[in-house]
Amino acid sequence: MTNNIYHFVGIKGAGMSALALILHGKGYRVQGSDIDDYVFTQRELEKNNITILPFDEKNIKKDMIIIAGNAFPDTHREIQEALKKGLQVIRYHRFLGDFIKKFTSVAVTGSHGKTTTTGLLAHVLSGIKPTSFLIGDGTGQGVADSDFFAFEACEYRRHFLSYSPEYGIITNVDFDHPDYYQSIDDVFDAFQTFAHQVKKGIVAYGEDDYLRKLEAEVPVYYYGTSPNNDYRAVNIKRTTEGSFFEVEREGQVIGQYKVPAYGMHNVYNALAVIAIAHLEGLDQKKVAEELLTFTGVKRRFTEKKVSDMIIVDDYAHHPAEIKVTIDGARQKYPDKEIIAVFQPHTFTRTIALLDDFAESLDLADHVFLCDIFGSAREQQGSVKIENLGEKISKGGTVISENNVSPLLDYHDAVMIFMGAGDVQKFERAYESLLASTRRNIM
């Protein structure tokens, strides 16, 4: 074990914080730097007493190994200081690509559903065999003598091409990250290249037309509900308690399962995990037991009750994700109104998918919008939030953090806050106003 300190530039990033927790769990010395603003990923870092510093070139000392977050260019002052000192600077995805070679690794990728599927996979495998994992909600764990390493592999800028895992789960292919990818075919090209790097087997969503064209040097096992899938969910029952189903493999039922989650996408996520476990010869009764106790990942249909309202926090920031989030809410709360509060993430994504956003948001009963959240790479654009509002038939009223009072018009309903930016500040403002207003009425 090295005596070097691993210094993470951008430690609050979802993947970075998870990797820091893994190294910390394995006994390495870890610290990092980031912006001063609170980010939900820092909670676990603080609980593990991992030092988080403000960005400053003075943070960089000799005998450090620098792990650089992908959002920060080589011109960043800490990275520049590290290079001046002759320190080793390793990009996050490069470090992870080397790290996974020690395990039976399972990379979970796809345009949507990566984080939840990785979380479910990590939960199931950990309950059966020693497993280390890295999840895109900032959760990570390093376990000594792990058999498996489950991790989320992001397709942005083709970063996942740094990985050559034993297995790959591919949840779907969709057009996203329009600041980098030129088209859906460009996106598929990246996944096709990734498929060629998998060493043992690929588990892919069989209802996706693009994934049906996938070519690989290893077997591709498809999962879904149609008869042409290798792992098929049958006898599905979706209730307010979750989803029940059986799984067939080559015409034989290999197990009966329940997932305490909502929406068909969670049945598909579970299918992918079941397939990996079956391919590795794990006891399906134990798999079914572990599925029952999965409580979800951070910011994916995280709910609470305030006064007479159900408030849901969700990371959904793409039209396809909005659709499945609303579908899940309909399954769990079939008799309640669904109100969507949405904050678009990046100007390029908003303008590229404007009509799709409007269509998916209209699946709710009422819609409210928050100003577009930019990114470190993109601070402004040619589209405004009002452009989206004009296309939504179920409302589209723009609210501000200082005035969320229009949301008070709803009673005994489900309020879903969706977005990958800082939509939670609107949620906090609403919760505070709701609690004080309804309390005074009572």
Secondary structure as UniProt FT lines:
FT   STRAND          5..9
FT   TURN            10..12
FT   HELIX           14..25
FT   TURN            26..27
FT   STRAND          29..34
FT   TURN            40..41
FT   HELIX           42..47
FT   TURN            48..49
FT   STRAND          51..54
FT   HELIX           57..59
FT   TURN            62..63
FT   STRAND          64..68
FT   TURN            70..71
FT   TURN            74..75
FT   HELIX           77..84
FT   TURN            85..86
FT   STRAND          88..91
FT   HELIX           92..99
FT   HELIX           100..102
FT   STRAND          104..109
FT   HELIX           114..126
FT   TURN            127..128
FT   STRAND          131..134
FT   TURN            136..137
FT   STRAND          140..141
FT   TURN            144..145
FT   STRAND          148..152
FT   HELIX           156..162
FT   STRAND          167..170
FT   TURN            178..180
FT   HELIX           184..195
FT   TURN            196..197
FT   STRAND          201..205
FT   TURN            206..207
FT   TURN            209..210
FT   HELIX           211..213
FT   STRAND          220..224
FT   TURN            227..228
FT   STRAND          231..239
FT   TURN            240..241
FT   STRAND          242..249
FT   TURN            250..251
FT   STRAND          252..259
FT   HELIX           264..279
FT   TURN            280..281
FT   HELIX           284..292
FT   TURN            298..299
FT   STRAND          302..306
FT   TURN            307..308
FT   STRAND          309..314
FT   HELIX           319..332
FT   TURN            334..335
FT   STRAND          338..342
FT   HELIX           347..352
FT   HELIX           354..361
FT   TURN            362..363
FT   STRAND          366..369
FT   TURN            376..377
FT   HELIX           385..389
FT   TURN            390..391
FT   TURN            393..394
FT   STRAND          395..398
FT   TURN            401..402
FT   HELIX           405..409
FT   STRAND          414..418
FT   HELIX           424..441
//
